[in-house]
Structure formats: C-alpha cells, structure tokens
C-alpha cells in the first residue's frame, strides 16, 4: 500500500466549498477529491513516474 503523509492545507473558503460540492457529486471526500485532481494534473503534465517502469534511483 502507498504510504500517506499528512499535509496542512490553507485554502480559500470559496474554493473549499466548490471542492466539497464536486466531491459530493463524485461520492468522494474532499481529501480524496483534492488528491484525485492533483494526481490527474500531475499525470497530464508527465510528472508522475510511469508505473510500468521502475522509478529512477538517484
């Protein structure tokens, strides 16, 4: 299982409310919705390691 780390997020109340509505529509928690959006953006930007290839060790 992937290791999870806590992170305190300061967020504009309007953005949080919109994220809550979106998460409710998708049957996710706000935390899961934020992680989903970040993961999707990172994948589209080519910033996530390819799961098919081993990660580079530095």
Biopython code that builds the backbone (N, CA, C, O; Angstrom):
import numpy as np
from Bio.PDB.StructureBuilder import StructureBuilder

atoms = [
    (1, "UNK", "N", (0.835, -1.174, 0.000)),
    (1, "UNK", "CA", (0.000, 0.000, 0.000)),
    (1, "UNK", "C", (0.886, 1.246, 0.000)),
    (1, "UNK", "O", (1.959, 1.254, 0.603)),
    (2, "UNK", "N", (0.435, 2.278, -0.670)),
    (2, "UNK", "CA", (1.183, 3.520, -0.761)),
    (2, "UNK", "C", (1.194, 4.245, 0.575)),
    (2, "UNK", "O", (0.173, 4.338, 1.257)),
    (3, "UNK", "N", (2.354, 4.752, 0.935)),
    (3, "UNK", "CA", (2.479, 5.497, 2.173)),
    (3, "UNK", "C", (1.765, 6.837, 2.035)),
    (3, "UNK", "O", (1.892, 7.499, 1.005)),
    (4, "UNK", "N", (1.026, 7.239, 3.046)),
    (4, "UNK", "CA", (0.316, 8.518, 3.055)),
    (4, "UNK", "C", (0.997, 9.437, 4.054)),
    (4, "UNK", "O", (1.449, 8.998, 5.112)),
    (5, "UNK", "N", (1.065, 10.717, 3.709)),
    (5, "UNK", "CA", (1.627, 11.714, 4.609)),
    (5, "UNK", "C", (0.609, 12.821, 4.795)),
    (5, "UNK", "O", (-0.087, 13.195, 3.851)),
    (6, "UNK", "N", (0.521, 13.340, 5.995)),
    (6, "UNK", "CA", (-0.375, 14.437, 6.283)),
    (6, "UNK", "C", (0.220, 15.757, 5.831)),
    (6, "UNK", "O", (1.436, 15.945, 5.850)),
    (7, "UNK", "N", (-0.660, 16.677, 5.422)),
    (7, "UNK", "CA", (-0.211, 17.990, 4.987)),
    (7, "UNK", "C", (-1.326, 18.987, 5.289)),
    (7, "UNK", "O", (-2.454, 18.827, 4.825)),
    (8, "UNK", "N", (-1.005, 20.007, 6.063)),
    (8, "UNK", "CA", (-1.993, 21.042, 6.373)),
    (8, "UNK", "C", (-2.139, 21.960, 5.164)),
    (8, "UNK", "O", (-1.148, 22.477, 4.648)),
    (9, "UNK", "N", (-3.361, 22.158, 4.720)),
    (9, "UNK", "CA", (-3.619, 22.957, 3.524)),
    (9, "UNK", "C", (-4.436, 24.183, 3.896)),
    (9, "UNK", "O", (-5.515, 24.070, 4.478)),
    (10, "UNK", "N", (-3.916, 25.352, 3.558)),
    (10, "UNK", "CA", (-4.686, 26.585, 3.724)),
    (10, "UNK", "C", (-5.354, 26.838, 2.384)),
    (10, "UNK", "O", (-4.686, 26.896, 1.352)),
    (11, "UNK", "N", (-6.677, 26.988, 2.400)),
    (11, "UNK", "CA", (-7.420, 27.105, 1.158)),
    (11, "UNK", "C", (-8.517, 28.145, 1.298)),
    (11, "UNK", "O", (-9.136, 28.266, 2.355)),
    (12, "UNK", "N", (-8.754, 28.884, 0.246)),
    (12, "UNK", "CA", (-9.806, 29.888, 0.192)),
    (12, "UNK", "C", (-11.153, 29.205, 0.447)),
    (12, "UNK", "O", (-11.403, 28.117, -0.071)),
    (13, "UNK", "N", (-12.012, 29.833, 1.236)),
    (13, "UNK", "CA", (-13.300, 29.238, 1.605)),
    (13, "UNK", "C", (-14.172, 28.952, 0.382)),
    (13, "UNK", "O", (-14.867, 27.937, 0.343)),
    (14, "UNK", "N", (-14.143, 29.825, -0.598)),
    (14, "UNK", "CA", (-14.940, 29.627, -1.815)),
    (14, "UNK", "C", (-14.454, 28.403, -2.597)),
    (14, "UNK", "O", (-15.255, 27.618, -3.104)),
    (15, "UNK", "N", (-13.138, 28.256, -2.685)),
    (15, "UNK", "CA", (-12.559, 27.092, -3.380)),
    (15, "UNK", "C", (-12.896, 25.814, -2.618)),
    (15, "UNK", "O", (-13.230, 24.797, -3.225)),
    (16, "UNK", "N", (-12.810, 25.862, -1.304)),
    (16, "UNK", "CA", (-13.133, 24.684, -0.495)),
    (16, "UNK", "C", (-14.596, 24.289, -0.667)),
    (16, "UNK", "O", (-14.904, 23.103, -0.791)),
    (17, "UNK", "N", (-15.492, 25.258, -0.677)),
    (17, "UNK", "CA", (-16.920, 24.965, -0.843)),
    (17, "UNK", "C", (-17.188, 24.333, -2.219)),
    (17, "UNK", "O", (-17.955, 23.376, -2.325)),
    (18, "UNK", "N", (-16.559, 24.868, -3.257)),
    (18, "UNK", "CA", (-16.736, 24.313, -4.597)),
    (18, "UNK", "C", (-16.165, 22.901, -4.667)),
    (18, "UNK", "O", (-16.744, 22.022, -5.304)),
    (19, "UNK", "N", (-15.026, 22.688, -4.010)),
    (19, "UNK", "CA", (-14.413, 21.356, -3.981)),
    (19, "UNK", "C", (-15.309, 20.380, -3.228)),
    (19, "UNK", "O", (-15.429, 19.219, -3.620)),
    (20, "UNK", "N", (-15.931, 20.839, -2.160)),
    (20, "UNK", "CA", (-16.848, 19.988, -1.388)),
    (20, "UNK", "C", (-18.041, 19.569, -2.247)),
    (20, "UNK", "O", (-18.442, 18.405, -2.228)),
    (21, "UNK", "N", (-18.607, 20.511, -2.997)),
    (21, "UNK", "CA", (-19.735, 20.175, -3.872)),
    (21, "UNK", "C", (-19.321, 19.158, -4.939)),
    (21, "UNK", "O", (-20.048, 18.207, -5.226)),
    (22, "UNK", "N", (-18.135, 19.380, -5.519)),
    (22, "UNK", "CA", (-17.620, 18.468, -6.549)),
    (22, "UNK", "C", (-17.387, 17.088, -5.954)),
    (22, "UNK", "O", (-17.764, 16.078, -6.547)),
    (23, "UNK", "N", (-16.769, 17.047, -4.789)),
    (23, "UNK", "CA", (-16.517, 15.765, -4.119)),
    (23, "UNK", "C", (-17.831, 15.048, -3.817)),
    (23, "UNK", "O", (-17.935, 13.836, -4.006)),
    (24, "UNK", "N", (-18.824, 15.783, -3.354)),
    (24, "UNK", "CA", (-20.131, 15.185, -3.079)),
    (24, "UNK", "C", (-20.728, 14.578, -4.345)),
    (24, "UNK", "O", (-21.282, 13.480, -4.301)),
    (25, "UNK", "N", (-20.620, 15.276, -5.463)),
    (25, "UNK", "CA", (-21.127, 14.780, -6.744)),
    (25, "UNK", "C", (-20.423, 13.497, -7.171)),
    (25, "UNK", "O", (-21.032, 12.630, -7.797)),
    (26, "UNK", "N", (-19.147, 13.377, -6.834)),
    (26, "UNK", "CA", (-18.331, 12.222, -7.227)),
    (26, "UNK", "C", (-18.284, 11.136, -6.146)),
    (26, "UNK", "O", (-17.589, 10.130, -6.289)),
    (27, "UNK", "N", (-19.035, 11.357, -5.066)),
    (27, "UNK", "CA", (-19.074, 10.425, -3.932)),
    (27, "UNK", "C", (-17.689, 10.194, -3.336)),
    (27, "UNK", "O", (-17.311, 9.065, -3.023)),
    (28, "UNK", "N", (-16.935, 11.293, -3.184)),
    (28, "UNK", "CA", (-15.603, 11.251, -2.569)),
    (28, "UNK", "C", (-15.578, 12.222, -1.392)),
    (28, "UNK", "O", (-16.430, 13.101, -1.266)),
    (29, "UNK", "N", (-14.576, 12.036, -0.537)),
    (29, "UNK", "CA", (-14.300, 13.032, 0.493)),
    (29, "UNK", "C", (-13.567, 14.196, -0.173)),
    (29, "UNK", "O", (-13.050, 14.050, -1.280)),
    (30, "UNK", "N", (-13.521, 15.338, 0.490)),
    (30, "UNK", "CA", (-12.773, 16.477, -0.048)),
    (30, "UNK", "C", (-11.313, 16.087, -0.207)),
    (30, "UNK", "O", (-10.695, 16.420, -1.218)),
    (31, "UNK", "N", (-10.753, 15.390, 0.768)),
    (31, "UNK", "CA", (-9.363, 14.961, 0.695)),
    (31, "UNK", "C", (-9.126, 14.090, -0.533)),
    (31, "UNK", "O", (-8.158, 14.299, -1.265)),
    (32, "UNK", "N", (-9.999, 13.120, -0.761)),
    (32, "UNK", "CA", (-9.861, 12.232, -1.916)),
    (32, "UNK", "C", (-10.024, 13.009, -3.224)),
    (32, "UNK", "O", (-9.349, 12.714, -4.210)),
    (33, "UNK", "N", (-10.912, 13.995, -3.235)),
    (33, "UNK", "CA", (-11.116, 14.797, -4.437)),
    (33, "UNK", "C", (-9.875, 15.626, -4.759)),
    (33, "UNK", "O", (-9.460, 15.705, -5.915)),
    (34, "UNK", "N", (-9.287, 16.240, -3.745)),
    (34, "UNK", "CA", (-8.070, 17.026, -3.952)),
    (34, "UNK", "C", (-6.953, 16.121, -4.473)),
    (34, "UNK", "O", (-6.234, 16.492, -5.402)),
    (35, "UNK", "N", (-6.808, 14.942, -3.880)),
    (35, "UNK", "CA", (-5.777, 14.013, -4.329)),
    (35, "UNK", "C", (-6.037, 13.562, -5.766)),
    (35, "UNK", "O", (-5.099, 13.439, -6.554)),
    (36, "UNK", "N", (-7.298, 13.315, -6.111)),
    (36, "UNK", "CA", (-7.665, 12.918, -7.468)),
    (36, "UNK", "C", (-7.291, 14.005, -8.478)),
    (36, "UNK", "O", (-6.694, 13.719, -9.516)),
    (37, "UNK", "N", (-7.645, 15.248, -8.165)),
    (37, "UNK", "CA", (-7.353, 16.371, -9.061)),
    (37, "UNK", "C", (-5.845, 16.569, -9.216)),
    (37, "UNK", "O", (-5.360, 16.786, -10.327)),
    (38, "UNK", "N", (-5.111, 16.497, -8.122)),
    (38, "UNK", "CA", (-3.658, 16.647, -8.182)),
    (38, "UNK", "C", (-3.017, 15.518, -8.987)),
    (38, "UNK", "O", (-2.142, 15.761, -9.818)),
    (39, "UNK", "N", (-3.453, 14.286, -8.738)),
    (39, "UNK", "CA", (-2.895, 13.141, -9.456)),
    (39, "UNK", "C", (-3.159, 13.261, -10.956)),
    (39, "UNK", "O", (-2.274, 12.988, -11.767)),
    (40, "UNK", "N", (-4.372, 13.668, -11.327)),
    (40, "UNK", "CA", (-4.723, 13.829, -12.733)),
    (40, "UNK", "C", (-3.869, 14.917, -13.388)),
    (40, "UNK", "O", (-3.373, 14.733, -14.499)),
    (41, "UNK", "N", (-3.700, 16.045, -12.702)),
    (41, "UNK", "CA", (-2.879, 17.138, -13.236)),
    (41, "UNK", "C", (-1.419, 16.703, -13.375)),
    (41, "UNK", "O", (-0.773, 17.015, -14.375)),
    (42, "UNK", "N", (-0.905, 15.993, -12.389)),
    (42, "UNK", "CA", (0.476, 15.511, -12.447)),
    (42, "UNK", "C", (0.671, 14.500, -13.578)),
    (42, "UNK", "O", (1.692, 14.515, -14.265)),
    (43, "UNK", "N", (-0.308, 13.629, -13.761)),
    (43, "UNK", "CA", (-0.232, 12.641, -14.843)),
    (43, "UNK", "C", (-0.231, 13.342, -16.198)),
    (43, "UNK", "O", (0.579, 13.016, -17.066)),
    (44, "UNK", "N", (-1.132, 14.303, -16.381)),
    (44, "UNK", "CA", (-1.222, 15.030, -17.649)),
    (44, "UNK", "C", (0.045, 15.834, -17.943)),
    (44, "UNK", "O", (0.415, 16.018, -19.103)),
    (45, "UNK", "N", (0.701, 16.305, -16.896)),
    (45, "UNK", "CA", (1.934, 17.090, -17.045)),
    (45, "UNK", "C", (3.172, 16.200, -17.174)),
    (45, "UNK", "O", (4.283, 16.702, -17.348)),
    (46, "UNK", "N", (2.984, 14.883, -17.088)),
    (46, "UNK", "CA", (4.119, 13.966, -17.180)),
    (46, "UNK", "C", (5.006, 13.992, -15.958)),
    (46, "UNK", "O", (6.200, 13.708, -16.054)),
    (47, "UNK", "N", (4.450, 14.325, -14.820)),
    (47, "UNK", "CA", (5.234, 14.457, -13.595)),
    (47, "UNK", "C", (5.116, 13.265, -12.653)),
    (47, "UNK", "O", (5.757, 13.249, -11.602)),
    (48, "UNK", "N", (4.315, 12.276, -13.007)),
    (48, "UNK", "CA", (4.237, 11.058, -12.199)),
    (48, "UNK", "C", (5.092, 9.990, -12.847)),
    (48, "UNK", "O", (5.115, 9.890, -14.074)),
    (49, "UNK", "N", (5.802, 9.177, -12.053)),
    (49, "UNK", "CA", (6.598, 8.110, -12.653)),
    (49, "UNK", "C", (5.690, 7.101, -13.332)),
    (49, "UNK", "O", (4.584, 6.833, -12.862)),
    (50, "UNK", "N", (6.159, 6.543, -14.436)),
    (50, "UNK", "CA", (5.434, 5.516, -15.167)),
    (50, "UNK", "C", (5.389, 4.254, -14.308)),
    (50, "UNK", "O", (6.434, 3.755, -13.889)),
    (51, "UNK", "N", (4.197, 3.738, -14.044)),
    (51, "UNK", "CA", (4.067, 2.548, -13.194)),
    (51, "UNK", "C", (4.647, 1.308, -13.848)),
    (51, "UNK", "O", (4.952, 0.333, -13.162)),
    (52, "UNK", "N", (4.805, 1.331, -15.175)),
    (52, "UNK", "CA", (5.338, 0.176, -15.892)),
    (52, "UNK", "C", (6.850, 0.087, -15.780)),
    (52, "UNK", "O", (7.422, -0.997, -15.897)),
    (53, "UNK", "N", (7.503, 1.231, -15.553)),
    (53, "UNK", "CA", (8.957, 1.267, -15.452)),
    (53, "UNK", "C", (9.358, 1.489, -13.997)),
    (53, "UNK", "O", (8.669, 2.208, -13.273)),
    (54, "UNK", "N", (10.452, 0.888, -13.561)),
    (54, "UNK", "CA", (10.919, 1.163, -12.194)),
    (54, "UNK", "C", (11.326, 2.636, -12.062)),
    (54, "UNK", "O", (11.856, 3.222, -13.005)),
    (55, "UNK", "N", (11.079, 3.221, -10.906)),
    (55, "UNK", "CA", (11.457, 4.615, -10.660)),
    (55, "UNK", "C", (12.974, 4.741, -10.664)),
    (55, "UNK", "O", (13.688, 3.830, -10.247)),
    (56, "UNK", "N", (13.455, 5.886, -11.143)),
    (56, "UNK", "CA", (14.909, 6.135, -11.161)),
    (56, "UNK", "C", (15.403, 6.320, -9.729)),
    (56, "UNK", "O", (14.766, 7.000, -8.925)),
    (57, "UNK", "N", (16.536, 5.710, -9.425)),
    (57, "UNK", "CA", (17.149, 5.894, -8.114)),
    (57, "UNK", "C", (18.306, 6.861, -8.285)),
    (57, "UNK", "O", (19.146, 6.694, -9.169)),
    (58, "UNK", "N", (18.340, 7.863, -7.438)),
    (58, "UNK", "CA", (19.405, 8.867, -7.520)),
    (58, "UNK", "C", (20.337, 8.748, -6.369)),
    (58, "UNK", "O", (21.297, 9.513, -6.271)),
]
sb = StructureBuilder()
sb.init_structure("model")
sb.init_model(0)
sb.init_chain("A")
sb.init_seg("    ")
for serial, (resi, resn, name, xyz) in enumerate(atoms, 1):
    if name == "N":
        sb.init_residue(resn, " ", resi, " ")
    sb.init_atom(name, np.array(xyz, "f"), 0.0, 1.0, " ", f" {name:<3s}", serial, name[0])
structure = sb.get_structure()
